[in-house]
Amino acid sequence: MGFLGFLLLGLIAGAIAKLILPGKQGGGWLITLLLGVVGALLGGFLGGLLFNANLEEFFSIQTWLLAIGGSIIVLLIYGFVVNRGSKARN
């Protein structure tokens, strides 16, 4: 998968993760892109490590599920850090 394909995968996976998680997550499309790309990296790393998954194909359901799962994990961590920081300021 090329670099632009990976960015597109990260953006879409981040957007889907935001739709799946309840509540309001902050950040615009740039934060969604960054969290999605980091999530796709995390999902790909964990998928390769735990399931010996081959993540070379853009249109593979396995690639998408791992990217979305990784994005959900990263989005949960991001929400925890951001919400904890805003509560500490109050």
ChimeraX commands (.cxc) that place a marker at each C-alpha (Angstrom):
marker #1 position 0.00,0.00,0.00 radius 0.5
marker #1 position 1.34,3.41,-0.90 radius 0.5
marker #1 position 1.76,6.41,1.35 radius 0.5
marker #1 position -1.38,8.19,0.09 radius 0.5
marker #1 position -3.39,5.00,0.45 radius 0.5
marker #1 position -2.19,4.68,4.02 radius 0.5
marker #1 position -3.20,8.29,4.78 radius 0.5
marker #1 position -6.63,7.70,3.26 radius 0.5
marker #1 position -6.99,4.51,5.29 radius 0.5
marker #1 position -6.02,6.39,8.46 radius 0.5
marker #1 position -8.45,9.23,7.79 radius 0.5
marker #1 position -11.37,6.91,7.13 radius 0.5
marker #1 position -10.50,4.60,10.03 radius 0.5
marker #1 position -10.27,7.59,12.38 radius 0.5
marker #1 position -13.63,8.92,11.19 radius 0.5
marker #1 position -15.27,5.52,11.65 radius 0.5
marker #1 position -13.74,5.20,15.12 radius 0.5
marker #1 position -15.18,8.62,16.04 radius 0.5
marker #1 position -18.60,7.47,14.81 radius 0.5
marker #1 position -18.42,4.21,16.79 radius 0.5
marker #1 position -17.39,5.74,20.11 radius 0.5
marker #1 position -20.15,7.40,22.14 radius 0.5
marker #1 position -19.85,10.99,23.30 radius 0.5
marker #1 position -18.29,14.04,21.74 radius 0.5
marker #1 position -14.66,13.83,20.73 radius 0.5
marker #1 position -12.83,17.02,19.99 radius 0.5
marker #1 position -10.58,17.78,17.10 radius 0.5
marker #1 position -11.19,18.41,13.45 radius 0.5
marker #1 position -10.17,16.49,10.38 radius 0.5
marker #1 position -6.44,16.95,11.05 radius 0.5
marker #1 position -6.70,15.38,14.51 radius 0.5
marker #1 position -8.87,12.64,13.02 radius 0.5
marker #1 position -6.22,12.01,10.35 radius 0.5
marker #1 position -3.38,11.90,12.87 radius 0.5
marker #1 position -5.26,9.65,15.31 radius 0.5
marker #1 position -6.37,7.41,12.43 radius 0.5
marker #1 position -2.84,7.05,11.06 radius 0.5
marker #1 position -1.44,6.32,14.52 radius 0.5
marker #1 position -4.32,3.90,15.09 radius 0.5
marker #1 position -3.69,2.18,11.76 radius 0.5
marker #1 position -0.04,1.80,12.69 radius 0.5
marker #1 position -0.97,0.42,16.11 radius 0.5
marker #1 position -3.59,-1.92,14.64 radius 0.5
marker #1 position -1.19,-3.13,11.96 radius 0.5
marker #1 position 1.58,-3.69,14.50 radius 0.5
marker #1 position -0.68,-5.59,16.90 radius 0.5
marker #1 position -2.30,-7.55,14.07 radius 0.5
marker #1 position 1.07,-8.60,12.72 radius 0.5
marker #1 position 2.36,-9.45,16.17 radius 0.5
marker #1 position -0.66,-11.31,17.55 radius 0.5
marker #1 position -2.34,-12.74,14.45 radius 0.5
marker #1 position 0.50,-12.80,11.91 radius 0.5
marker #1 position -1.76,-10.70,9.66 radius 0.5
marker #1 position -0.68,-9.64,6.19 radius 0.5
marker #1 position -1.61,-5.97,5.78 radius 0.5
marker #1 position -0.44,-5.23,2.26 radius 0.5
marker #1 position -3.83,-4.85,0.58 radius 0.5
marker #1 position -5.89,-1.64,0.82 radius 0.5
marker #1 position -9.20,-3.36,0.09 radius 0.5
marker #1 position -8.74,-6.21,2.58 radius 0.5
marker #1 position -11.36,-6.38,5.36 radius 0.5
marker #1 position -8.61,-7.55,7.71 radius 0.5
marker #1 position -6.62,-4.37,7.10 radius 0.5
marker #1 position -9.67,-2.18,7.70 radius 0.5
marker #1 position -10.76,-3.96,10.88 radius 0.5
marker #1 position -7.29,-3.73,12.39 radius 0.5
marker #1 position -6.96,-0.05,11.42 radius 0.5
marker #1 position -10.37,0.80,12.90 radius 0.5
marker #1 position -9.64,-1.20,16.06 radius 0.5
marker #1 position -6.30,0.55,16.48 radius 0.5
marker #1 position -7.96,3.92,15.87 radius 0.5
marker #1 position -10.55,3.21,18.56 radius 0.5
marker #1 position -7.78,2.40,21.04 radius 0.5
marker #1 position -5.86,5.57,20.16 radius 0.5
marker #1 position -9.04,7.68,20.29 radius 0.5
marker #1 position -9.89,6.31,23.75 radius 0.5
marker #1 position -6.41,7.16,24.99 radius 0.5
marker #1 position -6.60,10.62,23.40 radius 0.5
marker #1 position -10.01,11.27,24.99 radius 0.5
marker #1 position -8.75,10.19,28.38 radius 0.5
marker #1 position -5.68,12.43,28.19 radius 0.5
marker #1 position -7.60,15.47,26.88 radius 0.5
marker #1 position -10.48,15.13,29.35 radius 0.5
marker #1 position -8.12,14.57,32.26 radius 0.5
marker #1 position -6.19,17.71,31.29 radius 0.5
marker #1 position -9.34,19.84,31.08 radius 0.5
marker #1 position -10.56,18.60,34.48 radius 0.5
marker #1 position -7.19,19.41,36.07 radius 0.5
marker #1 position -7.46,23.06,34.89 radius 0.5
marker #1 position -10.90,23.55,36.48 radius 0.5
marker link #1:1,2 radius 0.2
marker link #1:2,3 radius 0.2
marker link #1:3,4 radius 0.2
marker link #1:4,5 radius 0.2
marker link #1:5,6 radius 0.2
marker link #1:6,7 radius 0.2
marker link #1:7,8 radius 0.2
marker link #1:8,9 radius 0.2
marker link #1:9,10 radius 0.2
marker link #1:10,11 radius 0.2
marker link #1:11,12 radius 0.2
marker link #1:12,13 radius 0.2
marker link #1:13,14 radius 0.2
marker link #1:14,15 radius 0.2
marker link #1:15,16 radius 0.2
marker link #1:16,17 radius 0.2
marker link #1:17,18 radius 0.2
marker link #1:18,19 radius 0.2
marker link #1:19,20 radius 0.2
marker link #1:20,21 radius 0.2
marker link #1:21,22 radius 0.2
marker link #1:22,23 radius 0.2
marker link #1:23,24 radius 0.2
marker link #1:24,25 radius 0.2
marker link #1:25,26 radius 0.2
marker link #1:26,27 radius 0.2
marker link #1:27,28 radius 0.2
marker link #1:28,29 radius 0.2
marker link #1:29,30 radius 0.2
marker link #1:30,31 radius 0.2
marker link #1:31,32 radius 0.2
marker link #1:32,33 radius 0.2
marker link #1:33,34 radius 0.2
marker link #1:34,35 radius 0.2
marker link #1:35,36 radius 0.2
marker link #1:36,37 radius 0.2
marker link #1:37,38 radius 0.2
marker link #1:38,39 radius 0.2
marker link #1:39,40 radius 0.2
marker link #1:40,41 radius 0.2
marker link #1:41,42 radius 0.2
marker link #1:42,43 radius 0.2
marker link #1:43,44 radius 0.2
marker link #1:44,45 radius 0.2
marker link #1:45,46 radius 0.2
marker link #1:46,47 radius 0.2
marker link #1:47,48 radius 0.2
marker link #1:48,49 radius 0.2
marker link #1:49,50 radius 0.2
marker link #1:50,51 radius 0.2
marker link #1:51,52 radius 0.2
marker link #1:52,53 radius 0.2
marker link #1:53,54 radius 0.2
marker link #1:54,55 radius 0.2
marker link #1:55,56 radius 0.2
marker link #1:56,57 radius 0.2
marker link #1:57,58 radius 0.2
marker link #1:58,59 radius 0.2
marker link #1:59,60 radius 0.2
marker link #1:60,61 radius 0.2
marker link #1:61,62 radius 0.2
marker link #1:62,63 radius 0.2
marker link #1:63,64 radius 0.2
marker link #1:64,65 radius 0.2
marker link #1:65,66 radius 0.2
marker link #1:66,67 radius 0.2
marker link #1:67,68 radius 0.2
marker link #1:68,69 radius 0.2
marker link #1:69,70 radius 0.2
marker link #1:70,71 radius 0.2
marker link #1:71,72 radius 0.2
marker link #1:72,73 radius 0.2
marker link #1:73,74 radius 0.2
marker link #1:74,75 radius 0.2
marker link #1:75,76 radius 0.2
marker link #1:76,77 radius 0.2
marker link #1:77,78 radius 0.2
marker link #1:78,79 radius 0.2
marker link #1:79,80 radius 0.2
marker link #1:80,81 radius 0.2
marker link #1:81,82 radius 0.2
marker link #1:82,83 radius 0.2
marker link #1:83,84 radius 0.2
marker link #1:84,85 radius 0.2
marker link #1:85,86 radius 0.2
marker link #1:86,87 radius 0.2
marker link #1:87,88 radius 0.2
marker link #1:88,89 radius 0.2
marker link #1:89,90 radius 0.2
view
